Amino acid sequence: MIRRLVALFLAALLVVACSSGEGDDLSFDDDEETDSGDGGLEDPGDCATVDAAVSSEKIDLLIELAREFNQSDLAEVDGGCVFVRPRSKASGGAMQALAAGWDESVEGPRPVIWSPAASAWGAILNQRLEQRGEPAMAPEDARPFMLTPLVIAMPRPMADALGYPETPVGFADIIELARSEEGWGAYGHPEWGPFRLGKTNPNFSTSGLSALVAQAYAATGKTRGLTLEDLAKPEVQEFGRAVESAVVHYGDITMTFLNNWFRTDARGTSLTYASAVAVEEKSVIDYNRGNPDGVLDAGEQPREPRFPLVAIYPEEGTLFSDNPIFILDAPWVDDEQREGARRFEEFVRRPENQRKVLEFGFRPGNPEVDVAAPITRDNGVDPNQPETTLEVPAPPVMIDLLDRWANQRKSARVLLVLDVSGSMGDAASADTSETKLDLAKRAAIDALDEFKADDEVGLRIFSTNLGPQEDQDFIDLIPPAPMSDVRETMRTRIRDLFPTNGTPLYTATQTAYEAALDGFDPTRINAVVLLSDGVNDDGDLDDDEEQLEQLLQTLRAGSEGQDTRPVRVFTIAYGGDADKTTLRRMAEATNAASYDASDPASITRVFTAVVSNF
């Protein structure tokens, strides 16, 4: 499904490349998105409701603007009134829901306004509808609401060591650093170790896709007109492999990198986690304000980082993300709602409201409003950059670029560790006969297709008293081997799994981590993926907390440079009884990420997101 989605997106790029005033659209990335409610807006009463599905990076802003609009004269239409009610909805999820007709029992109220992360989603939606002989729903003339360019974020001491901004920095410099046996020692800082790059997976994230486009242009020396012939050149392919060789790990969202950076910054170890990460300019501003996810929860206080980030605008050029306001041409939208939506769009594009866009770290979509604070050098960004905006390549070139990346990307060595304790045999939900293990097995099998042929993947299961030896808590069903050799065998072994006894979570994690260390390959991303649906239950809970602290100390050794073999433990908290806090702490100890699959029905999506790190 992901490949089909990407293919549709790429086919749409030519349509949307000129949809904004600056030709800067290349975004369908919802790096920080979760679906949520309507922000507590008051009851609309007798007013016609204009529901809006909005990507999360701007939901707080649009709820604020909706409150103001609903109390203004603009909300009075033909003797009646309209009431705008934004709800957070992931762009891809909203697109799929719209393409399928939008089931209100599942998705909530049908939107009149749709504001995804980028106008590319509108083109994808229209193409899907056209394939079924249905009319387009997203207008092609939608204007950008706000803008933000892709940058290379780097801790200030590292940017200073490179001489930035006086000395321009681009992907060629990243390659030089990645290939250097001295690493940062070549710049007088051997204590920082090798150069480590963070990038999201381009099949999932626009940040990763934009970075992939930018490095391809850097390899050719072009800023537009990238061709299939360019990508076929040996030197261009080698350039790509060299960049990917510096990658720490990939991922589905940039927040994994930013949160890890921020947490390690508090411990004074951020400079040994990652040297640079491809993110949006807005993320650099949020990070330097002490709020890396851009959202302050109740009682949360921002903390200035010890080492703020600097936004490096690649010397070779970069691309922008845009945000449209689509007033949908849908059968459920009546004239009164359409007029109300039109007035709301007019309202949010007013200069005084576009200045509020700045408060959230974005550049205004209305060209009448100047870029101003917080887009300032004090926040690590430069309002006069980028100097060069790259052209979006033609769809066939993009598809070829992704196909080549699948082979050029850094290979992985991953141990899949699955909980087969007795509770995995519980029903996944009240309305199904399938167990949690049934759903997990299907998700794991589907996710195997995301590994490339030479990724080395192993399969381990854990529960108490599993094997013939006394107190054996795990069995290696398949030792790590090239996926091309074990894919079918692994599918079969996963299908055959059944629930057994208790949940020795701590020993399972420790032994899996040690196994990954023993087989560590410095040329690969080395990781453990551990899924568990319960708390530690090995029959000896007297020293539970002490055992956990010892485990966390062991895991931190690699992430803090005490062990030169960094192995990342990605955890999945599966089902409502999973120990989410402990699984998160274990993942964070290795500078990885923990994924929440509290709803067993979400496990396929979550498993795919986890595997996107490789």
N, C-alpha and C positions, 0 to 999 in steps of 0.2 A: 504494500500500500504506500509506503514511504517513497519508493522509487516512482510510482505513478504520480504521487503528489508533486514530487520535485520536477518530473517531466512536464507536468501541466504548468507549474510555476515558470519554468524556463521558457516554455512556449509563449507565456504571457508577457515576458520581459520586454519584448519589442513594443508591445501595446502600451505598457505603462512607463517606459523609460522617459517619455516626454510628458507625463501626466502632471509633474510639478513644474513650477516656474524655472527651476534650475536643472531639469533633467537628472534628478538625483535620487531616483527611487530604486532601491534594491533591497527591500525588506519585507520578509514575512515572519520575522523572528519575534516571539513573545517570550523573551528571556526571563521575565519575572512574573509570568502570569499564573494566577489562580482564579477560578470563577467565584464570584461572591454576590451579595445582595445589592440593594439599591441605595446604600449609604444612609438609611434612615429617613429618606425624604417623606414629608407628610402626605397624608391621603389626598389624592387629587380631587375628591368630591365629585362634582358634576362635570368637571373639565374632561375634554378628550385627551386620553393619555397617549403620549408619544414616547414609547419605550425605545431605549437606545442600548445596543450591545457594544461595549467599549473595551478595548484591550487595556490591561491593568496599568500600564505605565502612565496612563493619563486619566484613570478613573477618578481619583481624588479631585483632580482639577475640574473635570467635567461635572462631577456632582456639585462642586462649589458653584460653577457657572450656571448649572441647572436651577439651583436654589434662587439665584439672583434673577434669572430669566423668568421663572415661574411667578415671581412677584412684580414683574415689570409690565408696562403697557403692551409690550410686544406679545405677551401671552394671551391678549384679548383678540379673538378672531371672529368676525361676523356676528357680533352680539354674544358670543360664547367665549370659551377659554380653552387653552391647551395646557398640558402639564407634562414636562419632559422628565423622564425617569431613567437615568443611566444605570446599567448593570454591568459588572465586570464579566467579560466572556473572552476566552482565548480566541485569537483570530482564526486559527485553523479549525478549532471546534465550532466556531460560529459559521465559518464557510461551509463545513460539512453539514451542519444542521440546516442551513438555508438551502443547500443543494438537495437535501432530502425532504424538503417541505416544512421543516421546523415543527417538531412534535412538542407542543406546549407542556404536556405532562412530564416531559423529560427535561426540556431546555428552558422552561419558563416562558414569559410572555413573548410573543412574536415582535421583533424589532421593526420600528419605522426607520430609525437611524442605525446605521452600522458604521462603527469607526474602528477598523482593525489597525494593526501596527503599520500596515502599508497598503497602498492602492493595488499592489500586485495581487492581493487576495481577491479583490473585486474581479480582476481579469480571469483568475482561476475559476471563481464561481460561475462567471458567465460562460466560460468554455465548457464546464461540466453540464450546465443547463442546455447549452447548444447541442451537446452530444446526445441529449435525450429529446431534442426537438422542442425545447421550451425556450421562451423569450428571456433575454438578458434581464438581470435584476439590479446590478450595480452600475450606476451611471459612469460613463467613461471620462466625464469632464470634472470629476471631483478634484477639489484643490487641497493642497497639503495644509494640515492644521498646525503641525510643528515639525522641526527637522533636527537631525543630529548626525554628525559624520562618524565613520569608523576611524578609530585611532589605535595606536599601539601604546597601551598603558605600561609605565615602567616606574619603579620606585625612584624617587628623586636622586638618591646617591648614585644609582646606576646611570641615570640619564646624565648627571653631572660628569661621571667618569668618561662617558662617550663624548662629552663636550657639547651636548645638545642644550639650547637650540642654535648656538653659534655655528656648530658643525651639523649639517643635515644628516639625518639617519634614515635609512631605508632597509628594505629586505636584503639587499646585498651585504649590509653591515651585520645583519642577523646571521647570515650564512657564514661570514668570516668568523664571528664569535662561536657559532655552533661547531665549526670545523677545527677551531683552535684547540690544541692539546693543553694549552695553558688556561683556557677559559678566561675567567675574569682576571686571572693573574697577568694576562697581557696588558691589562689596564691598571695594574698595581694593586689588585684586590684578590689575591688567591683564596682568601677566606670565604669568598662568595661562591667558590666552586665553579662548575661548568655553567654555560649559558643555558637557561631553561625557559622554553616558550610554552605559553598556554593558548590553545585554540579550541573553539567549539567545532563540533562535527558539521561540515557544510551540508550534509543531507538533512540536518535538523534545524540549524541555526543560521540566520543571515549574517551574524558576525563572522562565523566560520566561512560561509560562502563568499562574503565580501573580501575577506583576507585571502582566500584562494584566488579570486579574480585579480586582486592587487599584486600578489606575488607572481602570477603568470605574466601580467603586464611588465613587472619589474624585470623578469627574465628576458623579455623581448626588447625592452627599451621603448616600448610604445605606450601611448595613453588612450588610444582608440584603435578600432579596426583589428582586434585580435582574430586570428584565423585558425582553422584546423591545421593548416600547414605549419603555423607557428608552434602549436602544441606538440606536433610530431617531431620537432627538432630535438636531437639528443641533448643539446646543451640546456634547452628549456626543461626537459624532463629531469635532468640532473639537478638543476636549480631547485625544482620542486622537492625532490627527494632530500636535498640538503636542508631546506627549511624544515621539513617534517621531522628530520632526524633530531631536532632540538626540542621537540614537543614533550612536555611533562606527561600529559594525557589529554584526551579530547573531552567531549561532554555535550549535553543537550542544551545547557544554559550557561551564560557567563557568570551568573551569581555563584556557582560552585567555586570559581577561581577567586572572585572578589571576597566572598565570605572567608575562604581559607586564608587569603592574604591578610584580611583584617584580624582574624583570630591569631595568626602567627605573629602579626605586628605587635599585639599586646604582650606576647612572650619574648619579643625581640628577635624572632627567627624568620621574619618574612623574606629577607634577602636570600635565604637558601631554599625557599619554596618555589618561587617563579621569578624569572628576570623580567619577563614581559608577557602581556596578555592582550589579544585583540578584542577590544570592547568598543562600546559607543561612548562618545565624548561625555554624554550625560552621566554615565557611570563613574567617570573620573571625578566629576564635580561632587556627586553624592558621597563617594568614598572619602574625599578630602574634607567634606563637611562632617565626617564621622558617622555617616549613615549609609553603609555600602549598598543596602537593598532599596534605598530611596523611600522607605516607609518607617515612620517612628510609631511603634506600638505604645499603648497607654503605659505611662511610667518610664518609657525608654528614654534615656538621655544620650545624645550624640557624644562620641569620644573622638577627639582629633587623633589621627594616626601618628605614630612616632616618625614613620617615613611616608610622607604623602606621595601620591602618584603624579607623574607628569604625562600629559597626553602628547605623544609623538605622532605627528602627521607625516606619514611615510613620504620620503623624498620623491618617490615615483608617482605619488598620487593616491587618492582614496575615493570611497563612494559614500553616499548619504543614505540614511533611512528617512522615510517620510510618513505622514499619518493623514489619511483622508477622512472626510465626513460624507458618507454615502447616504443619500435619501433613497431608500429602496423603491424600485418599480415592482412592487409585489402586490398580489391580488388582495391582501388583507389591509393595505394602506388606503384610507379614504382621503378625499380632498382636504378635509379639515386637518387631518393629521399631517398631510403633506405640506400644507401651508404653515402649520406650526413648526414642522421640522425645518422648513426653509428659513423661517424667522430665527430659529435657534442657531442655525449655521451663520446667518448674518450677525447675530449677537456675539458668537464666540470669535468671530474674525474682526470684531471691532478693535481698534488699536489698544484701548485700555485693557481689554481682555487678553489680547495677544501678549501684552507685557506680563501678564500672569504666567504665561508659558515659560518665560524666563525664570520665574521663581522656582520652577521645577527642574531647571537645568537644561531645557531645550531651547532651540533657536526658533523664533516666530516663523510661522508659515506665511504670514502676511508681509509682503516685501515693504510695506509702508512703515513697518516697525523695525527700528535698528536693533542689531544685536548688542546687548549690554550685559551688566552684571546679572547672574554670576558667571557668565562666559568671559572670564578674566584670567590673566596670568597668575593672579594670587590664588586661584583655584586650580592651577595646574594646566589650564587650557589656553588657547590663543584664538581670540575672535577674528583675527585676520587670516587664519588658516581654515581649510587647506588651500594651497595655491593652485593645486591641480585636481580637478574632478575627473575620474576615469569614466570612459564610456562603457555602458553595459554591453557585453558581447552578444552576438546573435545566439538564439537558442541552440542550434547544433553545436556551436563552440562550447557553450555552457555544459551541455550534456557530455561532450567529449572530455571537458575539463574534470567533471565529476567522475567519469569512468576512469580516467587516468589517476585521479587522486586515490581511488579505491586500491590501486596498486602501489602508489607512491607513499601513502601515509605510513607512519611508523607502525611497525608490527607489534603485536601484543603477546604476552604470556599470561594466561588467566586461569585460575582455578575456581570453578563453579562449586559452591558448597551449599547443599540443599538440606533443610531441616525435614526429617521424616519421622518426627515424634508423633505420638498418638493423637495429639490435638489436630494434626494435619488431616486426620480422617473426619473431622467435624464438618457438618454441612456448610457450604460457602455462604448461604443465606437461607432465610426462612422459606423462600419460594422456589428452591431448587433442590434436586436430589444430588447434585454434584458436590463433591467435597472440596475443601481448600486445596488439598493436594492435586485433585483433578485439574483445577484451574491453573495451579502453579506449573504442573507438568506441561500443559498445553502452551503456556506463556514461554517457558524455558525452551521448548522445542522450536517455537516460532522465532525466538531471539537468536537461535543458532545461525540463521541466515544472514545476520548482520556481521558476523565474523568473516574475514577474508581467508583465502585458502591457506596462507602460510602462518596465520595466527595459531599459536600453540595453546590449546584449551584442554583442561582436564576436568573430570567430574568426581566429586566426593560427596557422600551423604553422611549425616550425623544424627545420632540418637544414643541413648544409653544402652549398654550391653548389646551392641550390634553384631560384633564378630565372634569368632570362636575363642578368642583370648578373653580372659577375665577383665572386666572394666573397659573393654574396647568401645570407644565412643564414635568411631568413624570407620568408613570403608572407602578406599579409593577404587571406584568402579572403572575409571579410565584415567591413566596417568597423562599429564600434559603431552600433547602430540599435535602435529599440524592438522588443522581442521579439515583439510582436504582428505586426510586419511581416516578421520574418526567421526565425521559428521553423521553418517547413517547409523553407526554403532551407538553413538551418543543418543540419538533420537530413540533408538530401541531401548537402551538402558533406562532412559528417563521415563518412557511409557510404562516400564515394568515396576516402577517404584510403588511402595505401599507404606502406610503409617505403622510405627512400631511403639517405642517406649517414651522415655523422658527427653528433656532438652538440655544437654550439657553445653550451653551457649559459650561459656568462657573457654573451656578446654577445646571446643571445636574451633573457635577463633584462633586461639594460641597455636594449636597444631597446624592449622591451615596456613597461618602466617609464617611459621617456621619452615613449612614445606616450600612455600614460595621463595623464602630467603635461600634455602638450599639449592633451588633450581634457578636462581636469579640470572637473568641475561641482560647485561648493560645496554644492548642494542635495541631492547624492546621496552614497551610499557608493561611493567610487572604488577599484577593485581590479583586480589581475591574478591570474588562476588559471593556474599553470604546472605542467604534468605532464611529468616526464622519467624515463627508465628507465636513465640512464647517468651517467658523469662527464663533465666538460668535455673535449671532443675536437674541436678545431677545426684540428688540424694544426700548431699552434704552441704547444707546451707549455712553452717556455723561461721565459716570464714568467708562468706560471700563477698562482702565489701573489700576485704583485704585482697582476695583473689582478683577482683576487678581492678583494683588500683595497680597491682603488679602487672596485670595484662596491659593496662593503658601505658604504663611505663615502658614496657617492651615495645609496644606499637609506636610510641613517640620517638624511640631511638633512631629509627630510619628517617622520620620526617624532620628531625632537628639536627641531622648531620652526624649523630653519634655512630650510625651505621651507614656506610656508603652504598647500601643496597636499598633504595627506596621502594618499598612494596606498599601499594595503596589498597585498603580494605573498603570496598563499596558494600554497604549493607542495605537490605530491604526489610522493613518492618511490615510483616504480612499479617493482616487480620487485626481485629480489635483488641486482642490480648497480647500482642507483641510488645516487647520492652523497647519502645521507641527511643526513650532517653538513653538507655545503655547502647543501643545500636548506633545512635547518633554520635555518642562520645567515642565509640571505637572507630568510626569512620573519620571523625575529626582528628583523632590522634595520629592518623596516617595522612592527613591532608587529602582526604577523598571526600565522598558525599554519602549521605544516608537518604534513602528514598522511602516515602510513606505509601504503603499499599494497604491502609487500614480497611478499605473497602476491597474485599477479595476480587470483585469484578474489575478493578482497575489494574490487576497484576500484569496483563499483557502490555498495556501502555507503559507501566513502570519498568518492566523488564527490558523493553526496547530502549527506554531512556537510559537505563544503567549501561547497557551494552554500547550505547553511543559514545561512551568514554574511551572506546578502543578502536 
